[in-house]
Amino acid sequence: MTITGATRERVVGLGDLCVSNLAGDRLVAHALGSCLGVSVFDPIAGVGGLLHVPLPSSSADPARAHERPLTYVDTAVPALFRDCYRLGARKERLRLAVVGGASAGDVDADGFQIGKRNLIVLRKLLWKNGVLIHAHDVGGVRVWRTVSLDIATGRVWLKSGDREGEL
């Protein structure tokens, strides 16, 4: 965690999430390849959260999913929403942005297609719960992205290679 001026950067590590209602917080997830960075923000409540999730389905390893539910899209995304609701967010106001889901290369290099499977599980989960994605930068081959969410404004920023800007 880095504190600079009035802004506090809160780094969200692999298999973790962070929620906040403090206007001075900026939530950041670095080096998203096949992992997903899922951000949600409620502009009325001023509540936002960011998740850095590496794997698609908890059914692959139920024991591990029980111990580390933030490791899997299907268990981590509901946890992100619940934590935001505890701070006053409401589902119908949430703005959702998704970053990541890249491939490691061609099918031979990326036989498990984790990035693609992460996106499929996420989209099915969101569709089932009536939640729309408002912004995204996903897919690609060997793409590394950093995403940040500014709690004061709800703006989502993306940095990837030589690209940088609001999502």
C-alpha positions in Angstrom: 0.0 0.0 0.0 1.4 3.4 -1.0 0.1 6.6 0.5 0.7 9.8 -1.5 -1.0 13.1 -0.7 -4.7 12.5 -0.3 -4.8 9.4 -2.4 -4.1 6.0 -0.9 -3.3 3.2 -3.4 -4.5 -0.2 -2.2 -3.0 -3.0 -4.2 -5.2 -6.0 -4.8 -3.1 -9.1 -5.1 -3.7 -12.3 -6.9 -6.7 -14.1 -5.5 -7.8 -11.1 -3.4 -10.3 -8.3 -3.4 -10.7 -4.9 -1.8 -13.8 -2.7 -1.3 -13.9 0.8 -0.1 -16.1 3.8 0.5 -13.2 6.2 1.1 -12.9 8.9 -1.6 -9.1 9.0 -1.2 -8.7 5.3 -2.1 -7.5 4.0 -5.5 -7.7 0.2 -5.9 -5.1 -1.3 -8.2 -4.6 -4.8 -9.7 -1.3 -5.3 -11.5 -0.1 -7.8 -14.2 -3.5 -9.2 -15.3 -2.8 -11.8 -18.0 -5.3 -14.6 -18.0 -6.6 -13.4 -14.6 -9.5 -11.1 -14.5 -9.7 -7.7 -12.8 -13.4 -7.1 -12.0 -14.3 -3.7 -10.7 -17.7 -2.5 -9.4 -18.8 0.9 -8.4 -22.0 2.4 -7.0 -22.0 6.2 -7.8 -24.8 7.0 -5.3 -23.3 5.1 -2.3 -19.7 6.0 -3.3 -18.7 2.3 -2.9 -16.4 0.4 -5.1 -14.5 -2.8 -5.2 -11.8 -4.6 -7.2 -11.2 -8.3 -7.6 -8.1 -10.0 -9.0 -9.2 -13.6 -9.8 -7.0 -16.2 -11.5 -9.2 -19.3 -12.1 -12.6 -20.0 -13.6 -14.5 -22.6 -11.6 -14.4 -23.8 -8.0 -15.6 -27.2 -9.1 -12.0 -27.9 -10.3 -10.9 -28.1 -6.6 -13.7 -27.8 -4.1 -11.4 -28.2 -1.1 -9.2 -25.3 -2.3 -12.2 -23.3 -3.2 -13.5 -23.7 0.4 -10.1 -22.5 1.8 -9.5 -19.8 -0.8 -12.8 -18.7 -2.5 -11.3 -15.6 -4.0 -9.2 -17.9 -6.3 -12.2 -18.8 -8.5 -14.5 -16.5 -10.6 -17.7 -18.4 -9.6 -17.0 -17.9 -5.8 -15.0 -14.6 -5.9 -17.5 -12.4 -7.8 -20.4 -13.1 -5.4 -18.0 -12.2 -2.5 -17.1 -8.9 -4.2 -20.8 -8.0 -4.6 -21.6 -9.0 -1.0 -18.7 -6.9 0.4 -19.9 -3.9 -1.6 -23.5 -4.4 -0.5 -22.3 -4.4 3.2 -21.0 -0.8 2.5 -24.3 0.3 1.1 -24.0 -0.5 -2.7 -27.1 -1.7 -4.5 -27.0 -4.1 -7.4 -29.1 -2.0 -9.8 -26.7 0.9 -9.5 -23.4 -1.0 -9.9 -21.2 -0.1 -12.8 -19.0 -3.1 -13.7 -15.7 -3.1 -15.6 -13.7 -6.2 -16.6 -10.0 -6.4 -17.6 -7.8 -9.3 -18.5 -8.7 -12.8 -19.8 -5.7 -12.9 -22.2 -4.3 -16.1 -23.8 -0.8 -17.3 -23.2 -0.5 -17.9 -27.0 -1.8 -20.3 -29.5 -3.8 -23.4 -28.5 -0.6 -25.5 -28.2 0.9 -22.9 -25.8 -2.3 -22.3 -23.9 -4.1 -25.7 -23.9 -6.0 -24.9 -20.7 -7.3 -21.5 -22.1 -7.7 -20.1 -18.6 -8.3 -16.5 -19.8 -11.1 -17.6 -22.1 -12.7 -19.8 -19.5 -12.5 -17.1 -16.9 -14.5 -14.8 -19.2 -17.0 -17.5 -20.0 -17.7 -18.3 -16.4 -17.9 -14.6 -15.5 -20.3 -13.8 -18.3 -22.6 -16.7 -17.4 -22.6 -15.7 -13.8 -23.4 -12.1 -14.5 -26.1 -13.0 -17.1 -27.7 -15.4 -14.6 -27.9 -12.6 -12.1 -29.0 -9.8 -14.4 -25.8 -7.8 -14.2 -24.4 -6.0 -17.3 -20.7 -5.2 -18.0 -20.4 -1.5 -18.7 -16.7 -1.4 -19.8 -14.2 -4.0 -20.7 -10.7 -4.6 -22.2 -10.4 -8.4 -22.4 -8.8 -11.2 -24.4 -5.8 -10.9 -26.7 -2.6 -12.9 -26.7 0.2 -12.3 -24.2 -1.3 -9.1 -23.0 -0.5 -7.7 -19.5 -2.8 -5.1 -18.0 -3.0 -3.0 -14.9 -6.4 -1.7 -13.8 -7.3 0.8 -11.2 -10.5 2.1 -9.7 -10.7 5.6 -8.2 -13.3 5.5 -5.4 -13.8 9.3 -5.5 -15.0 9.3 -9.1 -15.7 5.7 -10.1 -13.3 6.0 -13.0 -11.6 2.9 -14.1 -8.1 3.3 -15.6 -6.2 0.8 -17.7 -2.6 0.5 -18.5 -1.3 -2.0 -21.0 2.0 -1.8 -22.8 2.0 1.7 -24.4 -1.7 2.2 -23.9 -3.0 4.1 -20.9 -6.4 5.8 -20.3 -9.8 5.6 -18.9 -11.8 2.5 -19.6 
